[in-house]
């Protein structure tokens, strides 16, 4: 009966009113819902290159995971975090409706600050606050990256138009790919960019990460175990005895998606700087050949659970300080820390040499040659000194031309004169005009000495000093590269020939070593024509060859504000434990420069991606150090090398170049020490899945903040392994 009466209601006037009222209410609800949805989505339409109005990072006294500095986490916050980690939920994604909306962001930021330890949570913070409001970021980094995007976005499906040769090697990785990730879904190009990119090759766009991916992690089952370097280690044999060797860079066809295990005897949080100069935990760098090495060398000694480095012991008899002073006596123009600021050390034999130079304000990057498996580069990194792992073979080293003030090879047994002096020509490429090549050897044969003299004469290196020190018992030769092309024309034999225009001196990623001699820069717009200012003045002195100095100045001011007013005070990072730092997408080195000026505790390795505009010469001109790299491949260093990784818009610039972008996050996990930190700034749609991956790796997410499609994520790695 009730159903029948309801069916007859529309025939009555009262039934019509009820019907119209219901329709109106439903329509009003739909309109309100649609308005809210439109308002929320409208906040995501404009791309930002700065965080000018993102404020309220967590207070600086936030808890840390390192047991030596940890404050106990509030139970309420911890319970919520454990639930999200269990569900694999992205906190940034869960809060997107609040954080991205500018009206709710500040409130949420205050709440996070209050829960994570209180403090002055209402204070604005430059860099993710008022510091960016002056537009410095928009005038500096965004403009050069806009130009870089025009080049980068033409790269389709992993192909690149840079200086890389196709050389992925033949060493397939036997490790399992431990995800059920499928290839990214392709989408059509945004219609707003069609007119800008008209006439260019159509590029793929779409999600960088698979939104439906679920990750199940396993440990890498490699013979190098806890020291696994995917592009450098080569598995040898198939017997029961684990065996591997190092070789020239050759990466697996599929990026590893496994996790490098911790050392077999466990892992200790590193000894903090500067105590790490004198001792490190042995278990963190333990290696069978290292134990054999220590029996023959007294500069590193096993003492209980530590490796110690006696200050009065060195590879150089009489001590490393005597060795450095004798070099300055031979060539007074070598003023350590003033005239000589950026140096390359070949071989990484005695890291005490680098330690003594660091005290003199000389930033020395050590190239560990992985031919002998002694793993001294790992010892140098554990002590807190800049080092990378490479190979002197057939390819150029991943550095630009004419950037090192000096190159050193101590106790050197490298046959520089062999193969027509090809290795020495590479050193000549890297040296700054009027730069110094310092070579110390013991018991050179007459034949080798004559061959070396013939090669150095052919490239017009001037011998400034040749002396055998009575105390160190080392023969030291100091050469100097010429500063003009005129001397090359005076050679009786034009060998090696001068390089042609096609031989670009700064092309260095998978580029074969040349057999020609690069000319000395002479035009004012070329770097290397003038010797830089003394340190530290050179950090903010920009020579005439740098175009658009206003961008560089704006970038410098921007990062100075970010570091001083946000990073050092607002992220909860204990910066006294931060020493080894990598900027994974450096442009002008502004982050490194700001960190150097703010506190002298850290060094930064500036990585310039190979597909980005080449700004690495500018970084070296400022007295900083860096390297080229393609983040679709593994980096050339040991696991657990860095205390902090800084990642500013790296993923959004990669587009779809890399076959498996999640492997970059796995590589970050390999590079970072347990207890180490990562700061990521990027688009919200990128930070969401990255946060999900980090949670699946059991990292502690310390801060997420987003507004107008841009956000920042700060996380800390734990000791978790599957």
C-alpha positions in Angstrom: 0.0 0.0 0.0 2.8 2.4 0.9 4.4 1.7 -2.4 1.2 2.3 -4.2 0.6 5.6 -2.4 4.1 6.8 -3.2 3.6 6.0 -6.9 0.5 8.2 -6.9 2.1 11.2 -5.2 3.2 13.0 -8.4 -0.4 13.3 -9.5 -1.1 15.4 -6.5 0.2 19.0 -6.0 1.9 18.2 -2.7 3.7 15.2 -4.4 5.0 17.5 -7.1 6.5 19.9 -4.5 8.2 17.0 -2.7 9.7 15.8 -5.9 11.0 19.2 -6.9 12.4 19.8 -3.5 14.3 16.5 -3.6 15.7 17.3 -7.0 16.8 20.8 -5.9 18.6 19.4 -2.8 20.4 16.8 -4.8 21.4 19.4 -7.4 22.7 21.7 -4.8 24.7 18.9 -3.2 26.2 18.0 -6.6 27.0 21.7 -7.3 28.8 22.1 -3.9 30.7 18.8 -4.4 31.7 19.8 -7.9 32.8 23.3 -6.7 35.0 21.8 -4.0 36.5 19.4 -6.5 37.2 22.1 -9.0 38.8 24.3 -6.4 41.0 21.5 -5.2 42.1 20.6 -8.7 42.7 24.2 -9.7 45.4 24.4 -7.2 47.3 21.8 -9.1 47.4 23.5 -12.5 50.3 25.8 -12.2 53.8 24.4 -12.0 56.1 26.0 -9.5 59.9 26.2 -9.4 60.1 27.6 -5.9 58.5 27.1 -2.4 57.9 30.8 -1.7 54.7 30.3 0.3 55.3 26.8 1.7 56.1 27.3 5.4 56.1 25.6 8.8 58.6 22.8 8.5 59.1 20.6 11.6 61.1 22.1 14.5 64.8 21.6 14.6 64.7 19.6 17.7 62.9 16.7 16.1 63.9 13.2 17.0 66.7 11.3 15.2 67.2 7.6 14.5 70.8 7.6 15.5 70.8 6.1 19.0 73.5 8.7 20.0 71.1 11.5 19.3 67.6 10.1 19.4 64.7 11.6 21.2 61.8 9.2 21.8 59.1 9.6 19.3 55.6 10.6 20.6 53.4 7.6 20.9 50.5 9.2 19.1 52.6 10.1 16.0 54.5 6.8 16.0 51.2 4.8 16.1 49.9 6.7 13.1 53.2 6.2 11.2 53.3 2.5 11.9 49.7 2.1 10.6 50.7 3.9 7.3 53.8 1.9 6.9 51.8 -1.3 7.4 49.3 -0.2 4.8 52.0 1.1 2.4 50.1 4.5 2.3 51.7 7.7 1.1 51.4 10.4 3.8 51.8 13.1 1.2 49.1 11.5 -0.9 46.8 11.1 2.1 47.2 14.8 2.9 47.1 16.1 -0.6 43.7 17.6 -0.2 44.9 19.6 2.8 48.6 20.3 2.1 48.3 21.3 -1.5 45.6 23.8 -0.7 47.3 26.9 0.5 44.5 27.6 3.1 45.1 24.3 4.9 48.9 23.9 4.5 50.0 26.2 7.3 47.6 24.6 9.7 48.8 21.1 8.9 52.4 22.2 9.1 51.9 23.6 12.6 50.3 20.3 13.6 53.2 18.3 12.3 55.7 20.5 14.1 53.8 20.3 17.3 53.5 16.5 17.2 57.2 16.1 16.3 58.7 17.9 19.1 57.2 21.3 19.5 59.5 24.3 19.2 58.8 27.5 17.3 56.4 25.9 14.9 54.8 29.1 13.9 58.0 30.6 12.6 58.3 31.1 8.8 61.3 29.5 7.2 63.1 30.8 4.1 63.6 28.3 1.3 60.4 26.6 2.1 59.1 29.9 3.4 59.8 33.6 3.0 63.3 33.2 1.6 61.9 32.1 -1.7 59.5 34.9 -1.9 62.0 37.3 -3.4 61.9 35.3 -6.6 65.5 34.3 -6.5 64.6 30.7 -7.4 62.4 31.8 -10.2 65.2 34.0 -11.7 67.9 31.4 -11.4 67.4 27.7 -11.4 64.0 27.7 -13.1 65.3 29.7 -16.1 68.3 27.5 -16.9 66.2 24.4 -16.3 63.6 25.7 -18.7 66.3 25.9 -21.3 67.5 22.5 -20.3 64.0 21.0 -20.6 63.9 22.0 -24.2 66.9 19.6 -24.7 66.0 17.0 -22.1 62.4 16.5 -23.2 63.4 15.5 -26.7 64.9 12.4 -25.1 62.5 9.5 -25.8 62.3 6.1 -24.0 65.8 6.1 -22.5 67.6 7.6 -25.6 69.8 10.6 -25.0 71.3 13.1 -27.3 74.3 14.0 -25.1 77.8 12.7 -25.2 77.2 9.1 -24.2 78.1 6.2 -26.4 75.8 3.2 -26.3 77.8 0.9 -24.0 75.7 -1.0 -21.6 78.1 -3.8 -21.4 77.5 -7.5 -21.5 77.3 -8.3 -17.8 73.7 -9.1 -17.1 72.5 -8.9 -13.6 71.5 -12.2 -12.2 69.6 -10.7 -9.3 65.9 -10.9 -9.3 63.7 -8.0 -10.1 61.6 -8.1 -7.0 58.6 -6.0 -7.9 55.5 -6.6 -9.9 55.9 -3.2 -11.6 54.8 -2.8 -15.2 56.0 -0.3 -17.7 54.7 3.3 -17.2 51.4 4.1 -19.0 51.9 6.5 -21.8 49.8 9.6 -22.1 49.4 12.2 -24.7 51.4 15.4 -24.3 49.7 18.2 -22.4 47.8 20.5 -24.7 49.2 23.6 -23.1 52.7 22.6 -24.2 51.8 21.7 -27.8 52.4 25.2 -29.2 55.7 25.5 -27.4 57.0 22.2 -28.7 55.5 22.4 -32.2 58.0 21.2 -34.8 59.9 19.0 -32.3 60.0 15.3 -32.2 57.0 14.1 -30.2 58.0 13.0 -26.7 56.5 10.5 -24.4 55.0 11.8 -21.2 53.0 10.1 -18.5 53.5 8.8 -15.0 57.1 8.5 -14.0 56.2 5.7 -11.5 53.6 3.0 -11.8 50.9 4.0 -9.4 49.8 0.4 -8.9 53.2 -0.9 -8.1 53.7 -3.1 -5.0 57.3 -3.8 -3.8 58.6 -7.0 -2.3 62.3 -6.5 -1.4 65.0 -9.1 -1.4 68.8 -8.9 -0.7 71.2 -8.9 -3.7 72.8 -12.3 -4.1 76.1 -11.1 -5.5 79.6 -12.3 -4.8 80.7 -8.8 -3.7 77.9 -9.0 -1.0 77.8 -5.9 1.2 80.2 -4.0 -1.1 78.2 -4.4 -4.3 78.8 -1.8 -7.0 76.5 -2.8 -9.9 78.3 -1.1 -12.8 81.8 -1.8 -11.5 81.8 -5.3 -10.0 82.1 -8.2 -12.4 81.1 -11.7 -11.2 83.8 -14.3 -11.9 83.3 -18.1 -12.1 80.5 -20.2 -11.0 82.1 -22.3 -8.3 81.4 -22.4 -4.6 84.1 -19.8 -3.7 82.7 -16.3 -4.1 84.8 -14.3 -6.6 84.5 -11.0 -8.3 86.8 -8.4 -9.8 86.5 -4.7 -10.8 86.5 -3.5 -14.4 85.8 -0.5 -16.5 82.3 0.8 -16.1 79.7 -1.7 -17.6 76.2 -1.7 -16.2 73.6 -4.5 -16.1 71.0 -4.2 -18.8 68.3 -4.2 -16.1 68.9 -1.9 -13.2 69.2 -3.8 -9.9 66.0 -3.8 -7.8 67.6 -5.6 -4.9 68.9 -4.2 -1.6 72.6 -4.4 -0.7 73.0 -6.3 2.6 74.7 -4.9 5.6 78.2 -6.2 6.5 78.1 -9.7 7.8 79.3 -8.8 11.3 76.7 -6.0 11.6 76.9 -2.3 11.0 77.7 0.5 13.4 76.6 4.1 13.0 79.8 5.8 11.7 82.2 7.6 14.1 81.2 11.3 13.8 83.4 13.9 12.2 86.1 15.0 13.1 86.8 11.9 15.3 86.4 9.8 12.1 89.7 11.3 10.9 91.5 9.1 13.5 89.3 6.0 13.7 86.5 4.2 12.1 84.6 1.0 12.8 86.5 -1.9 11.3 83.3 -3.9 10.6 81.9 -1.2 8.4 84.8 -1.5 5.9 86.0 -5.0 6.6 87.5 -6.8 3.6 89.9 -9.8 3.4 92.5 -7.9 1.2 92.3 -4.9 3.5 93.5 -7.1 6.4 96.4 -8.3 4.3 97.2 -4.7 3.3 97.4 -3.5 6.9 100.2 -6.0 7.7 102.5 -4.2 5.3 101.5 -0.5 6.0 101.6 1.3 9.3 99.4 4.2 8.5 96.3 2.1 9.2 96.2 -0.1 12.3 93.6 -2.5 13.7 92.8 -1.6 17.3 89.9 -3.6 18.8 86.7 -2.8 17.0 88.3 0.2 15.2 90.7 1.0 12.5 93.0 3.8 13.7 95.1 6.2 11.7 98.2 7.4 13.7 98.9 11.0 13.0 102.6 10.5 12.8 102.4 7.6 10.3 102.0 7.8 6.5 103.0 6.2 3.3 105.6 9.0 3.1 108.5 8.6 5.5 108.8 11.7 7.7 105.1 12.2 7.6 102.6 13.7 5.2 103.1 17.2 6.5 106.8 17.1 5.7 105.9 15.8 2.2 103.5 18.7 1.6 105.9 21.3 2.9 108.7 20.0 0.7 106.4 20.4 -2.3 105.7 24.1 -1.4 109.5 24.6 -0.9 110.2 23.3 -4.4 107.4 25.4 -6.0 106.5 28.4 -3.8 103.6 29.3 -6.1 101.8 26.2 -4.8 100.1 27.8 -1.9 97.9 25.0 -0.4 94.4 26.3 0.3 94.9 29.6 -1.6 96.3 29.2 -5.0 95.5 25.4 -5.0 91.9 24.7 -3.9 90.5 21.8 -6.0 92.7 18.8 -6.5 92.4 15.3 -8.0 94.3 12.5 -6.2 94.9 9.4 -8.4 95.0 6.0 -6.7 93.8 6.6 -3.1 96.7 5.0 -1.4 97.0 7.0 1.8 93.9 9.0 2.8 96.0 10.8 5.4 97.3 12.8 2.4 93.8 14.0 1.7 93.1 14.6 5.4 96.2 16.9 5.8 95.2 18.8 2.6 91.6 19.3 3.9 93.0 21.0 7.0 94.7 23.4 4.6 91.4 24.1 2.8 92.3 22.0 -0.2 89.3 20.0 -1.4 90.8 16.8 -2.8 88.7 14.3 -4.7 90.3 10.9 -4.6 89.9 8.5 -7.6 90.0 5.0 -6.3 91.3 2.7 -9.0 89.5 -0.6 -8.6 92.1 -2.9 -10.0 93.4 -4.4 -6.8 90.3 -4.8 -4.6 92.1 -3.3 -1.6 89.0 -1.0 -1.1 91.0 2.0 0.2 88.4 4.4 -1.4 85.9 2.9 1.0 88.2 3.6 3.9 88.6 7.2 2.7 84.8 7.7 2.5 84.2 6.1 6.0 86.8 8.6 7.4 84.9 11.4 5.7 86.9 12.3 2.7 85.7 12.9 -0.9 86.2 9.8 -3.1 84.8 8.1 -6.1 85.6 4.8 -7.7 86.8 4.7 -11.3 89.1 3.1 -13.8 91.9 4.5 -15.9 91.5 2.5 -19.1 90.0 3.4 -22.4 87.4 6.1 -21.5 87.7 9.7 -20.3 87.1 10.3 -16.6 83.7 11.9 -15.9 85.0 15.4 -15.3 85.1 18.5 -17.6 88.3 19.9 -19.1 90.6 22.3 -17.4 89.1 22.3 -13.9 91.6 20.8 -11.5 94.2 23.2 -10.0 96.5 20.2 -9.4 96.6 16.5 -10.0 98.6 14.2 -7.6 99.8 10.6 -7.9 101.7 9.5 -4.8 103.8 6.4 -4.8 102.7 6.1 -8.4 103.1 2.9 -10.4 100.8 3.9 -13.3 102.6 3.6 -16.7 101.8 7.1 -17.8 104.0 6.8 -20.9 102.4 3.7 -22.3 100.0 3.6 -25.3 101.4 6.7 -26.7 100.9 8.6 -23.4 97.1 8.3 -23.6 96.6 8.5 -19.9 98.9 11.5 -19.6 96.8 13.2 -22.4 93.7 12.6 -20.2 95.5 14.3 -17.2 96.3 17.2 -19.6 92.7 17.5 -20.5 91.6 17.7 -16.8 94.3 20.2 -15.7 93.7 23.9 -15.6 96.1 25.9 -17.8 99.1 26.5 -15.6 97.9 23.7 -13.4 100.4 21.3 -11.6 100.9 17.6 -12.1 102.7 16.2 -9.0 104.2 12.8 -9.4 106.1 10.9 -6.6 107.7 7.6 -7.2 110.3 5.2 -5.8 113.1 3.6 -7.8 112.1 4.6 -11.3 114.0 2.8 -14.0 116.1 4.8 -16.5 114.0 3.5 -19.4 110.7 4.5 -17.7 112.1 7.9 -16.8 113.2 8.5 -20.4 109.9 7.5 -21.8 108.0 9.7 -19.4 110.3 12.7 -20.3 109.6 12.2 -24.0 105.8 12.2 -23.5 105.8 15.3 -21.2 108.0 17.2 -23.6 105.7 16.3 -26.5 102.8 18.0 -24.7 105.0 20.9 -23.6 104.8 20.3 -19.8 107.4 22.3 -18.0 109.4 20.5 -15.3 109.4 22.9 -12.4 111.2 20.6 -9.9 112.7 17.2 -9.7 114.1 16.2 -6.3 114.5 13.1 -4.2 113.7 14.0 -0.6 116.2 12.5 1.8 113.6 12.1 4.6 110.7 10.6 2.6 113.0 8.8 0.2 110.6 9.7 -2.6 111.5 11.2 -5.9 109.1 14.1 -6.6 108.6 15.6 -10.0 106.3 18.7 -10.5 105.2 19.5 -14.0 103.2 22.6 -15.1 100.7 22.7 -18.0 101.3 25.6 -20.4 99.0 28.6 -20.5 99.1 29.4 -24.2 98.9 27.6 -27.6 102.0 29.4 -28.9 104.3 26.8 -27.4 102.6 24.0 -29.3 103.5 25.6 -32.6 107.2 25.6 -31.6 107.3 21.8 -31.4 109.7 20.2 -33.9 107.4 17.2 -34.1 103.7 17.9 -34.2 102.9 14.9 -32.1 100.5 14.4 -30.6 98.4 16.5 -33.0 96.1 19.2 -31.8 92.5 18.2 -31.5 90.0 19.2 -34.2 86.8 21.1 -33.5 84.8 17.9 -33.3 86.8 16.7 -30.3 84.9 18.4 -27.5 87.1 18.6 -24.4 84.1 18.6 -22.0 82.4 15.6 -23.4 83.2 12.9 -20.8 80.4 10.3 -20.4 81.3 7.1 -22.1 83.7 9.0 -24.4 86.9 7.2 -25.4 90.2 8.8 -24.4 91.7 10.8 -27.2 95.1 10.7 -28.7 95.2 14.4 -29.6 96.2 17.4 -27.6 93.4 19.8 -26.7 94.3 23.5 -27.2 94.5 26.1 -24.4 91.3 28.2 -24.2 92.0 31.7 -25.5 88.6 33.3 -26.0 87.1 35.3 -23.1 83.9 33.2 -23.2 85.9 30.0 -22.6 86.5 28.7 -19.1 90.2 28.3 -18.1 91.6 31.5 -19.6 92.3 33.0 -16.1 93.4 31.5 -12.9 90.6 31.7 -10.2 90.7 34.0 -7.2 92.1 32.7 -4.0 89.9 30.6 -1.7 87.4 31.5 -0.3 87.0 34.6 -2.4 86.5 32.4 -5.5 83.3 31.0 -4.1 81.4 34.1 -5.0 83.7 35.6 -7.6 82.3 34.9 -11.1 84.7 35.5 -14.0 83.7 37.0 -17.4 83.3 33.7 -19.2 80.2 32.9 -17.2 77.1 34.1 -19.0 74.0 35.4 -17.2 75.8 36.2 -13.9 72.5 37.5 -12.5 71.1 33.9 -12.6 74.2 32.6 -10.7 73.9 35.4 -8.1 70.1 34.8 -7.7 70.7 31.0 -7.3 73.4 31.7 -4.7 71.1 33.9 -2.7 68.2 31.5 -3.0 70.2 28.5 -1.6 71.8 30.6 1.1 68.3 31.4 2.3 67.1 27.8 2.0 70.1 26.4 3.9 70.3 29.0 6.7 66.6 29.4 7.4 65.1 26.0 6.6 67.5 23.1 6.2 69.8 23.8 9.2 66.9 24.7 11.5 63.6 23.4 10.3 64.0 19.7 9.1 65.0 18.1 12.4 68.4 17.0 11.0 71.3 16.8 13.4 73.8 18.5 11.2 76.7 17.7 13.5 76.4 14.1 12.2 76.3 15.2 8.5 79.7 15.2 6.7 79.5 13.3 3.4 76.9 15.0 1.2 75.8 14.5 -2.4 73.7 16.9 -4.4 72.2 14.6 -7.0 71.2 17.4 -9.4 73.4 20.3 -8.9 73.2 23.3 -11.3 75.5 26.1 -10.1 76.6 24.5 -6.8 74.5 26.9 -4.8 73.5 24.3 -2.2 77.1 23.3 -1.7 78.3 26.9 -1.5 75.6 27.8 1.0 76.5 24.8 3.1 80.2 25.7 3.0 79.5 29.2 4.2 77.0 28.2 6.9 79.1 25.5 8.6 82.4 23.9 7.8 81.4 20.4 8.8 80.5 18.9 5.4 81.8 18.5 1.9 79.4 18.1 -1.1 79.9 16.1 -4.3 77.9 18.0 -6.9 76.5 15.7 -9.6 75.5 17.2 -12.9 73.3 14.8 -14.9 74.6 14.1 -18.4 71.3 15.2 -20.0 71.2 18.6 -18.2 73.0 21.8 -19.3 76.7 21.5 -18.5 77.3 23.7 -15.5 80.0 21.6 -13.9 82.9 23.9 -15.0 81.1 26.7 -13.1 81.0 24.5 -10.0 84.8 23.9 -10.2 85.5 27.6 -10.8 83.8 28.3 -7.5 86.3 26.0 -5.7 83.8 23.1 -5.3 84.0 19.6 -6.7 81.6 17.4 -8.7 81.2 14.8 -11.4 79.0 13.9 -14.4 76.6 11.0 -14.1 73.5 9.4 -15.7 71.0 8.5 -12.9 69.6 5.7 -15.1 72.7 3.8 -14.0 74.3 3.1 -10.7 76.8 5.6 -9.2 80.5 4.7 -8.9 81.0 4.4 -5.2 80.6 1.9 -2.4 77.4 1.3 -0.5 76.8 3.4 2.6 79.0 6.2 1.4 76.9 9.3 2.2 75.2 10.9 5.3 72.8 13.0 3.2 71.4 13.1 -0.3 69.9 16.3 -1.7 67.5 15.7 -4.6 66.1 18.9 -6.2 63.7 18.2 -9.1 65.7 15.3 -10.3 62.8 12.9 -11.1 60.7 15.6 -12.9 63.8 16.3 -15.1 64.4 12.7 -16.0 61.0 12.4 -17.7 60.8 8.9 -19.0 64.5 8.4 -19.8 65.0 5.6 -17.4 63.5 2.2 -17.9 62.8 1.7 -14.2 62.7 4.9 -12.2 62.1 3.1 -9.0 65.7 1.7 -9.3 66.9 5.3 -8.7 65.3 5.1 -5.2 66.9 1.7 -4.7 70.3 3.3 -5.7 69.6 6.1 -3.1 69.2 3.4 -0.5 72.5 1.9 -1.6 74.4 5.2 -1.4 73.0 6.3 2.0 74.3 5.1 5.3 71.8 3.8 7.9 70.7 6.8 9.9 71.4 9.0 6.9 69.0 11.6 5.5 67.4 12.5 2.2 65.8 15.8 1.2 63.7 15.6 -2.0 62.0 18.7 -3.6 59.8 17.9 -6.6 56.2 17.8 -7.9 53.5 16.3 -5.7 52.7 13.6 -8.2 56.3 12.4 -8.0 56.7 12.7 -4.3 53.6 10.6 -3.6 55.0 7.3 -5.1 58.5 8.1 -3.9 57.2 8.3 -0.4 55.4 5.0 -0.9 58.6 3.4 -2.0 60.5 4.8 0.9 57.9 3.5 3.3 58.1 0.0 1.7 61.9 0.3 2.5 61.0 1.1 6.1 62.5 4.6 6.0 61.2 7.1 8.6 59.3 9.9 6.8 60.2 13.0 8.9 58.4 15.7 6.9 56.1 16.0 3.9 54.8 19.3 2.8 53.1 20.3 -0.5 51.4 23.3 -2.0 50.5 24.2 -5.6 51.8 20.9 -7.1 55.3 21.4 -5.5 56.5 19.7 -2.3 59.3 18.7 -0.1 60.0 15.3 1.5 62.5 14.6 4.2 63.2 11.1 5.3 65.8 9.1 7.3 67.1 5.6 6.4 66.8 2.9 9.0 68.9 -0.3 9.5 66.0 -2.4 8.1 67.0 -5.2 5.6 64.5 -7.8 4.4 
